[in-house]
């Protein structure tokens, strides 16, 4: 039973971390390389759903978006996928790193 639970947990981690989203990569990677700042993201993406300070300065912003979903056997049974996008800004308010899950 423990082996099955371990295998199930490993599959869940690989599934959650294994996929990449080419559309998000095409928008976030250039933004990071071009040094886009918080004002640019707030203008183009809107205000973040959450903000938190970083230990060595800067800020972490989190956005939650609906990214597709799955429909069940009945017509009104739709389960949306929630996409979480995390943007990390440095002391100069420039994008320094990003990550996403569920997209």
Residue pairs with C-beta under 8 A, 6 or more apart in sequence:
16 101
16 102
17 101
21 100
21 103
24 85
24 100
24 103
28 85
28 87
28 95
28 98
28 100
31 40
31 41
31 95
32 95
32 96
32 97
32 98
35 94
35 95
36 94
36 95
37 89
37 92
37 93
37 94
37 95
38 59
38 61
38 89
38 93
39 93
41 48
41 61
41 87
41 95
42 48
45 63
48 61
48 62
48 63
48 87
49 62
49 63
49 64
50 61
50 62
51 59
51 60
51 61
51 62
52 59
52 60
52 62
53 59
53 60
54 60
54 88
54 89
56 91
57 90
57 91
58 88
58 89
58 90
58 91
58 93
58 96
59 88
59 89
59 93
60 86
60 87
60 88
60 89
61 86
61 87
61 88
61 89
62 84
62 85
62 86
62 87
63 84
63 85
63 86
63 87
64 82
64 83
64 84
64 85
65 82
65 83
65 85
65 103
66 80
66 81
66 82
66 83
67 80
67 81
67 82
67 83
67 102
67 103
68 80
68 81
69 78
69 79
69 80
69 81
70 78
70 79
70 81
71 77
71 78
71 79
72 78
72 79
81 102
81 103
82 102
83 100
83 101
83 102
83 103
84 100
84 101
84 102
85 98
85 99
85 100
85 103
86 98
86 99
86 100
87 95
87 97
87 98
88 95
88 96
88 97
88 98
89 95
89 96
90 96
